[in-house]
Amino acid sequence: QGCAYFNTFYNTKKYFNEGLKAIERAKNQAKTQPRTAPVQAQSRRYPATIKRKGPIAGLLSFNKCIEKGSKLLELYPNSKWVDDCLYILGRAFYYKQEYEEASKKFEELCTIFPDSKFVPEARLWWGKTFIEMKDYIRAEEQFREVINLNTKESLKNEALLGLAEILFLQEKYDQAIDEFKKIVSRIDDKELRAEAQFKIGECYFRLNDYKSAAENYYKARKFSQTQEQRYQSEFRYGISKKNIGDYGEAVNIFKNLLSDGKNVEHFPELRIQTADCLKREGRLDEAISIYEDIGNIYPKTVFASEAYYNMGMIYYKDYLNFEKAYESFKKSQEAYPRSEPSEKALKIIKDIEEMNRIKKEIESEKSKDENIEVSGDS
């Protein structure tokens, strides 16, 4: 029997690790494939602000993990690996985005095995789970439990980041800034400090204080430990500069990022932002040229839809060329029909069509009047 339950636990752990590897493979694969939509900045540990769509990487492995783990709990409830198993199952459900089930497993572990070595980490994951469930009160409770436990400093630091993240998600940006600043000043973990410094910039950005946002994104660049952290800090620095009105500096930042092949997955959004700066500077033909390139290089993506929409707006508002505007808006709609730019383009398409209809009616009435005058003269 001992051999049987060991094998069951071994397979539970094996399938869980396979699920993690599948997630890592999916991340690496995504970096080499053209994107259809922008990559959103997010916290590595607390990605609750991102809506996840599509298939879940490692789903089959996590299902097998849960099957084996549940069998172990049912057949061998007194085995020495029950707490290990509960911890694994909680995370497997978390990665499957089945947060209610994940919460139950973490609760079982912490309640039935309060002295287990896995309790501090389980409570941290429990807090993350509550964040995904948008239950910020209970998330805060779990993070504070971790801070008060006699456990590793690294876990307490992650819990501190979790508390700050809750304030951010609740849009309490001023309070969040104070908490993120404490993390930056008190914690030695470079990756945590990088995340906290970046989030300070995000808070100021959400408060429309783009000058302070730019200053803090600039600082975040120095803390960044990964390629993605460096990119996001630099990119948001450029966006803040654009919003301040420093278009020349923003263009230089985006061009610098475009010169680095490691940022290839972000090239479409960088070109969009470069063109937007040129448009705001009044360099309309240069902006149109970039928008046309984006539409050709990245067809059937939200980037193409946005590029054609922006190009259409230049023709519509700046050049008053309604024919070319109409063509551009139609291309925006065809490129990515369900995107926000496409929906905005559709509204203007209808306006132009209505304007053309009225114009034809007026011309038709005018032609009739002229014909009546001619026949009256004869």
C-alpha positions, 0 to 999 in steps of 0.5 A: 500500500505504501508503494501505491500511495507513493506512486499516486503522489509521484504522478500528482507531482509529475503532472503538476510540473508538466503543467508548469512546463507547458505554461513556460513553453506557451510563454516562449512560443508567444514571443516568437509569434506575431501578436494580434493585440497589444501586450498589457503591462501586468504584475508577474505575481498578481495578474488580476487586471488581465482578462485571460482568454483562449485555451489554458496552457497545461490544461491536460496536465493539470487535469491529470494532476487533480485526478491523481491527487484527488485519488490520493486524498480519497484512498490514503487520507492518512498518508504523510503527503496529504498536505503536500498534495493539497498544496499542489492541488490548490495551485493546479486549480489556480492555474486552471482558473478554477478559483473557488476550488483552489480556495477550498484546497488552500483552506483545507491545508491551512485548517487541517494541517496548521503546522505544515511547512506549506502553510505560509506559501499556501496562504500566499497563494490563497491571497492571490486566489482571492485577488482573482476572485476580486475578494480583496478583504479576504485577500488582505487577511491572507497576506497579513497572516503571511506577514505575521507568520514566522516564515521566510522574508521572501514570502513576507515581501511578496505578501507586502507586494500583494497588499499594495496590489490590492490598493492598486486594484481598488483604484486607491492610487495615492495609498498604493503609491505609499505602500509601493514606495515602502517596498522599494526602500525596504526590500532587497529583492531586486525583482520585487523592487522592480515591480513595485517601482513600475507600479508607482509609475502606473499609479501616477499614470492612472492619476493623469500625473504624467510628469511623475509617471515618467519620472518613476518609469525612468527609475523603474528601468534601472531596477528592471531584472527581466527583458519584459520589465525593461521593455514595459518600463521604457515603453510606459516612459515613452507613453508618459512623455507623449502625454506630456507633449514631449513628442520628439523624446517619445519618438526617440524612445520608441525608435530605440526600442524598435532597434532592439530585436528582443522587442520584436513581439512589441514592434506593432504597438511601438510603430502605432505610438511612433505614428501617433506622436508624428500625427500630434506634431502635425507630420501627417503624411509621415504618420499615414505612411507608418499606418499603411505599413502597419496595415500591410505588415500586420494584417488581420490584427487589432494593430492594423485595425487601429492603424487604419482607423487613425489614418482614417481620422487624419483624412476625415478631420485634417484633410477633409478627404471623406472618400479616403477616410471612408476607405480607411475606416472600411479597412479598419473594420475588415482588419479586426471586426470586433476591436474597439477601433473597428467599432468606432470606425463603423460609427463614422462609416455610417455617418459618411454614408448618411452624409453621402445619401443626403448629398445625393438627395440635395443634388437630385432635388437641385437637378429637378429644379434646374430641369423645371426651369429649363422646361419653363423657359422653353 
